[in-house]
Amino acid sequence: MFRKLTSVCKLSSFPVIIRSIRSFSESKISKKNSLGIISKEDASEFSAFFPKIVEDVVDQKLISSVPEVNKRITKLLNFNFTQGSHVASHLFLNCYKFLETYNGTFDAHKKNVAFKMAWCVEIMSGMALIIDDILDHAEERRGEKTWYKLEGPQALCDAFLLRSGSLLLLEKYFSHKENYDQIRSTIITTELDAAIGETLQFELNCIESFTIENFRKIAKYKTTAMAFYAPIKLACLLSNQNINLDDSNSYSVLNELGILYQIQNDFKDCFRENSLVEVRNDIQNNICTILIAMAMKKGSVEQRKTLLDCYGNHEAEKVNMVKAIYKELDLENEYGKYKEKSRSLIFREFSEIQDDLTRKLLQHYASLIFSQFKNEMFCVI
């Protein structure tokens, strides 16, 4: 059973709240560190495994016997996967190690197997990022020009090469496992969910449709699926743990963590100062964020009229008018209230999880993502 909180921590100012949460953004962080999700030693070994992955992807028996194509794939992999924080793959590695250590079965062989799966996850995530950059016309990622801006329309074909490569690697490494069909199905379902999220973002592109309900729906598919659900689900499958992450309580926790992450990113995009995160320009690109959803709900008739006129416009004056309304509506404080509401929901869902290992795994997962929750919220007797 969970210990009841003896006191509710006071909300800090917005900058302090933001600094207390681990960023999941694609900032220029050493690939050997990855926000502390895994140890520096494991991160270094994971990175050192990359040449083996490149070698296997361009193996003519696996994907192509055409030298020009293999040269292209090698360039694609080296540009897109030697930098960045590798968050999804590192989350997988941490959870897999947690489960195998829990059973006392983690060893060098299983670490090697884990690296193979982690790189399949990483390549899948990289494919999604390239497509996301194309759809958003993104200029930068990790402080550099996006692959799409460097390579033009061919980047779309490159995304398909990555997808094929990740699935073929998955088959090469794991087709012998009894639950291979479940593993492959998880990958494909995750890709579908991400595509659904992108589709919703484009279909719900009228400011009148920018509601909190629709924001949560987009975040559920676009963010939760790939960044939060897939890594832990694959860790459970690879370790052969009978953990049901699809029951209402467990999935609710994962979904709420994903939405909290998306909310954090939306606020950083608008209010950050001297951030290493790439500029997403949500206002200019007419993106349904938690900010515009809150503003449309809370704003006066006059404020809503201004938002209708200015949102989705690239003119600096109109962008600033939108931000001014955000400040007038004190959305920073609304963010704090929303975060506390989400924290309460997560706590309530945790108390309903009956299986001890499932509860411990999700507790561990949450503490990796939001470090402030580690000691103040997820305490188990």
N, C-alpha and C positions, 0 to 999 in steps of 0.2 A: 504494500500500500504506500501511497505517496504521503510524505509529511506535508501538513498544511503550512502555508506560508504564515509566519508569525507577524510579518509586516509587509506592507507594499512599498517597494522602493519609489522614491519620488522621481517624477519625470525631470530630466535635465533639460537644459536648453537644446535646441535642435542640433547645433554643431557637435555638442558632446555626445548626444544620442548617436549621431552618424559615426563619429570616431569610435564608438564602443562596439559597433557592429563590424564584423569582418566583411570586407568588400569581396563580392564575387565577380567583379568587373575584370575585363581583360587589360589590366594595367601592366606596365613593364616591370615585372617582378622576376627575379632570378628563378629560372626553372628548377633550381636545386632547393628552393625554399617553399614555393607554392603556398604562401599564406599560412604555413605551419600545419597544413592538413596532414601531411606525412612527414617523417623525419628527414633531415637533410641527407642522411645516408641512403634511405629508400628512394628519395627524389633523384639523387645522383645516379643510382643504379637503374632507375626507370629511364632516365635520359640516355644512359649508356647503352640501353637495349635498342634504341632507335635505329642504328645502322642495320641490325638484324631484321627489323620490320621493313625497312626500305628494300633490303635484299630479297625478302620474301614476296613483297608486293610486285616487284619487277621481274620475278622469276617467270620465264616464258611459259612454264607449265601452269602457272597460276592465272595470269591475266593477259599477257601479250607476248608475242614473238616478234613484234615490230620494234626495231631499235629506236626509231624516232618517238614512238609512243612511250617507251620505257624511259627515255631521256626526259620527256615532258613530265612523266609521273615523278621521277626523282627530283626534278626542279620544284614541282608542286609540293611535294612532301617536305623538302628541306626549307622552303620559304614559310610554310604555314604551321609547322610543328616543332621547330627548334626554339621558338620563343613562346611567351605567354605563361599563364599560371597553371594550365592543365588541370583545372578544377574538377571537372567531371571524372576524369580518369584517376585523380588522386583521391577523390571521395570513394570511388570504387575500391582502390587499393587499401585504404584505411579500413573500410567496412569488412572487406574480405579477410584482412589480417585479424581484425577484431573477432570475427566468427571462428576462424581456424585456431586462434590462440585460446578462445573460450573453450574449445574442445581439446586443446593441447595437441593439435595436429599440424601446426604451422611449421614448415621446414623450408630448406633451400629449394627443393623441387617445386613446392607449392608457390613459393615466391616467383619462380620462373614462369609458372603457369599464369599467375596473376598478372605479370607484366604483359603477357601476350593478350589477355583479355582487356587490360587497361588501354593498350594501344588500339585495339578495335573500337573501344569506347571513344578514345581521343579522335580517331579518324572520322567516326560518325559525327562527333561534335563539330569537327573542323568543316565537314561538308555542310552542316547546317549553318555555320557562321558565314561561309562564302555565299550561300543562297540568301541569307538575311542581309548581307551587305549589298548584294545586287538589288534586292527588292527595296532597300532603304536608300539606295544611291550613296552609300556611306563612303566618305573620303578617307577616313583613317581607322586603323585598329592597332592597338598596342603602340601608338605613336608613329606608326609608319603608314604609307599608302596601302589601302586594301588591295588584295589580289585582283579584285574586279577592276579597280582603277588602273592597275598596272597592265592587266592583260586584256581588258575589254570583254566583249561577248564570249570569248573562249572560256572565260571563267565558269560559265554555266556548264559547259562540257566537262571542265575539270571537276566540278562538284559531282557529276555522275561517275567520273573515274574514281573519285574517293569512295563513293558509295559502293561501287562494285568491288573495289579493293578491300574495304572493310568486311563485306559479306564473304568474300572469297578467303580472306584471312581467317575469319570466324570458322568457316568450313574446314580449312586446313588444320586449324589448331584444336577444334572441339567437336567435330562431327562424330568422333568415337564415343562421346559421352551419352549416357542413356537419356538425359534430359536436354539433349542438343536442340530438339524441336522447340522446347520452351525458351531456351536461350535465344535462338534465332527469332522466335515470335516476339520476344521482348524488344529486340532491336528494331524489328520492322514496325511494331506497334508504336514505339517511341517516335520513329520517323514520321509515322502517320499523324500522331498527335501534334508534333511540331508543325507539320504542314497545315493541320486544321487551325492551329493558333495563328499562323501567318494568314490563312484565308479569312479568318474572322477579323483580323486587323484590317484587311483590305475591304471586306464587305461592310463592316461597321465603321465607315469612314466619314459619316455625317456627324457634325458636332452634337446634334440633338440626340444621337445614339450613344454619346459618351457618358454612360451611367456607371455607377460603381459596380452594379451587377454585371454589365458587359465587360468592364475592365477585369473583373475577377475571372470571367469566363475565358478571356483571351490569355490571361496569365496562367490559368490552369493548364491549358494545352501548350502554350508556347514556352513557358518557363518551367513549370513543375515537372513535366514529362521528361525532358532531356537532362535538366540540371539536377533534379532531386529524386525522381522516381527510378529512372534507369540504373544509375550507379549502385544503389542499394539493392534493387531487385536482382541485378546480375551477380552481385556479391553473394546473395542468398542462394541463387541457383548454382553457381560454381562451387560453393562449399557444401551443396546438397543439404542445406538446412530447410526444414519444413516450417517456414515462416510465411504467414499469409499477410502480405502487405496490402492486399486488396479489400480487406474487411473495412467497414466504415470508419472505425476509429483510427486505424493505422494510416489509411489513405488520407483521412482528414488532416492528420498531423503533417504529412508530407506536402499536401496541397497548400496548407496554410503557411508552411515554411517557404514554399515557392512564391506565394503571393507576397509575403513579407519582403523577400529578396527583390521582387520586381518593384514594390513600392519604394524600397531603399534606392534602387537605381533611378527611378523616376525623380525622386527628390534631388539626388546628386546631380542629375543632368541639368536640373534647373537652378539649384542654389549653390553648388560646390564652388569653392575658391581654391585655386592652385592645385587642382586635382590632376592625377595622372591618368584618369579615365578619359577615353576618347570622347569627343563631342558627338552626341547623338542627335541634337537639334530636334527634340520631340515636338516643340511648339511649331517650328517651321514646317515640319514634315506631317503635321496633322495626325499625330499619333494619339490613340486613346490611352492616356495615362491616368493614374489615380488623382493627379493634381487637377486636370481639366474636369474629371468626373465629379470631384468634390466641389469645384468652383461652379459648375453648372447646377449642382444641387443646392448649394448654399447661397449663391449670388442673387443680388437684387435684379429686378427687371432691367435696369440700366446697365448693370455689370454684365448680365447675360448678353445684352445687345452688343456691348463692346467685344465680348469674347467671340460672338458670332461673326463680327466684322474682322477681327484681328487674327484669330487662331488659324493656323495653316498658311500664314503669310510670312515671306522671308524678309520683309522690310524691318530693319532694326527697331524703328520707332514702334511698330505694331507688336513686335515680340516683347519689347519693354513694357508696353501697356498691359499685355497679358500677365507678365510677371508682377506688375504693380497691383493688379487685382488679386493675384495669389497672396500678396503680402497684406492687402487690405482685409482679406477674408481670414487672415491668420492661419493659413493652411499648415504652417509648421506645427502649430499646436494641435491641429486636427490630426496630423501625422502621429503625434505622440498618443493621442486618444485611440486612434485606430490600432496602433501597435499594441497597446495595453489590452485592447479587446481581443486581438489575435492571440496574445500570450495567454489570456484566460481560457480561450477556446482550446489551445494546445494542451494546457494543463488539465482541462476537463477531459479531453479525449485520452490523455495518458492514463488518467485514473480508471478508465473503462477497459484498458487493455489487460486481459487476464493472463496471457502467456508471459512468463518471466523473461525469457530470452528476447522475445519480440520487443517488450517494453525497454529492456536494457539496450538493445541495439538502436532503437529509435531515439532513446535518451542520448546515447553516445553520438548519434548522427546529428541531432539538434545542437549539441554542444560544439561540434566541429564547425557548424555553419554560423551560429551566433554565440560568440564566446561569453557574452554577458549572461546567457541563460545557464551556463555551466554550473554555477554554484547557488544561484538564487531561485531556480525554478525546478530543476529536475533532480531532486534529492530522493533517493529511494531508501526506505528503512531495510 
